[in-house]
Amino acid sequence: METSNENSNWVNWGDVHFSEHGGILVRPSHDADYPNDYEYFKLTIDECGYKYAFSGTIVDLEDYIEEDCVKELAEELDTSPRELFNTRPMEMVAHLLDNYGCGVFEFSPHNKDGQGHYSMDFNDFLVNDRELAHFMKDLNIPEKYHPVPIRLENEPKKNANIKR
């Protein structure tokens, strides 16, 4: 399913209930020097309900045109890989992520192994709802994709000034 938010340019290629079922959010890079780069946020939820959050960048999407999964998607859509790149690049990104995992730069929401935010340890991507909300907020992902509303630290409590 594709839904968009004009304020952030994130497009949802996953479930409508993103934080409950996972999926992929994609947006064009906001760097004019790299028009073929796409940012992504991927949420995977395993059969036990554990959530794994990834974010990164597909660098120069055009380099992936000859990948087999892109050719297969183009064939399914009755188009060429080049036309797919030209007309449906975000769908191409989502398809690449589904078939090859995450892209060149994978960032975890926190550091557990001294690698900064970049990590090769899958457990570094394990998040609870609070960590997920922080990570998504840091990436300017619209609240409609966040887990059940969580008051993040440094945010005032609603109705905090109401005297009873």
C-alpha positions in Angstrom: 0.0 0.0 0.0 1.3 3.5 -0.8 0.3 6.4 1.3 2.2 9.7 1.5 2.7 12.6 3.8 3.5 15.9 2.0 5.2 17.4 5.0 8.0 14.8 5.3 7.8 13.1 1.9 7.8 9.7 3.5 5.9 7.1 1.5 4.6 4.0 3.3 5.2 0.7 1.4 4.0 -1.4 4.3 0.9 -2.1 6.4 -1.5 0.7 7.2 -0.8 -0.1 10.9 2.9 0.4 10.4 4.1 0.3 14.0 2.0 -2.9 14.7 2.9 -4.9 11.5 6.1 -3.3 10.1 7.0 -2.3 6.7 9.1 0.2 4.7 8.9 3.9 4.6 10.8 5.6 1.7 11.6 9.2 0.8 13.9 10.9 -1.7 17.1 12.3 -0.3 16.9 16.0 0.4 20.4 16.5 -1.0 20.2 18.2 -4.4 23.7 16.9 -5.2 22.5 13.3 -5.0 19.1 13.1 -6.7 19.2 9.3 -7.1 19.6 8.6 -3.4 16.7 7.5 -1.3 16.3 7.3 2.5 14.4 4.4 4.1 13.1 3.3 7.4 12.4 -0.3 7.8 10.5 -1.9 10.7 10.5 -5.7 11.0 8.4 -7.5 13.6 9.2 -11.1 14.1 6.7 -13.9 15.0 7.4 -13.3 18.8 6.6 -9.6 18.4 10.1 -8.3 18.7 10.7 -5.1 16.7 13.8 -4.4 14.7 14.3 -0.8 13.3 16.7 0.1 10.5 17.3 3.3 8.7 19.7 4.1 5.9 20.2 5.3 2.3 20.2 3.6 -1.0 23.0 5.3 -2.7 22.5 6.0 -6.4 19.5 3.9 -7.1 20.4 3.9 -10.8 23.2 1.5 -10.0 20.6 -1.2 -9.1 18.7 -1.2 -12.5 20.4 -4.5 -13.6 19.6 -6.4 -10.4 17.5 -9.5 -11.1 14.8 -8.5 -8.6 14.4 -5.1 -10.3 14.1 -6.9 -13.7 11.5 -9.2 -12.2 9.5 -6.3 -10.8 9.7 -4.5 -14.1 8.5 -7.6 -15.9 5.6 -8.0 -13.4 4.6 -4.3 -14.1 5.0 -4.8 -17.9 7.7 -2.1 -18.1 11.5 -1.9 -18.4 13.9 -1.6 -15.5 14.9 1.9 -16.8 11.2 3.0 -17.0 10.7 1.6 -13.5 13.6 3.7 -12.3 12.3 6.8 -14.1 8.6 6.5 -13.0 8.4 4.5 -9.8 11.8 4.8 -8.0 10.4 4.5 -4.5 8.6 1.3 -5.3 11.9 0.1 -6.7 13.6 1.0 -3.4 11.0 -0.9 -1.4 11.4 -3.9 -3.6 15.2 -3.9 -3.3 14.9 -3.7 0.5 12.4 -6.6 0.5 14.7 -8.7 -1.7 18.2 -7.8 -0.5 17.7 -6.4 3.0 18.9 -3.0 3.9 21.1 -0.8 1.8 24.6 0.5 2.0 24.3 2.5 5.2 22.4 0.7 8.0 21.8 2.7 11.2 20.5 1.2 14.5 18.6 3.3 17.0 21.3 2.9 19.6 24.9 1.7 20.0 25.6 -1.6 21.8 28.9 -2.6 20.3 31.1 0.5 19.9 30.4 0.9 16.2 28.5 4.2 16.6 25.1 4.0 15.0 26.4 1.7 12.3 26.4 -1.9 13.3 26.7 -5.4 11.9 25.0 -7.0 15.0 21.3 -7.7 14.3 20.5 -7.3 18.0 21.6 -3.6 17.9 18.4 -3.0 15.8 16.1 -4.5 18.5 13.9 -1.7 19.9 11.1 -1.3 22.4 8.2 1.1 21.6 9.9 4.0 23.4 13.2 3.6 21.5 11.2 3.2 18.3 9.3 6.4 18.9 12.6 8.3 19.6 14.2 6.9 16.5 11.3 7.8 14.3 11.0 11.3 15.8 14.7 11.9 15.1 14.1 11.0 11.5 11.1 13.3 11.2 8.8 10.4 10.5 5.1 11.5 10.9 3.5 10.5 14.2 0.8 8.5 12.4 3.5 5.8 11.9 4.8 5.9 15.5 3.8 3.2 18.0 1.0 4.1 20.5 1.6 7.7 21.5 4.4 7.8 24.1 5.3 11.0 25.9 9.0 11.4 25.0 11.3 13.0 27.5 11.5 16.8 27.4 7.9 17.0 26.1 5.4 18.7 28.4 2.6 16.6 29.7 -0.7 17.5 28.1 -3.0 19.5 30.4 0.0 20.0 32.8 -1.1 23.6 33.5 -4.7 22.8 34.3 -5.5 23.3 37.9 -8.0 21.1 39.5 
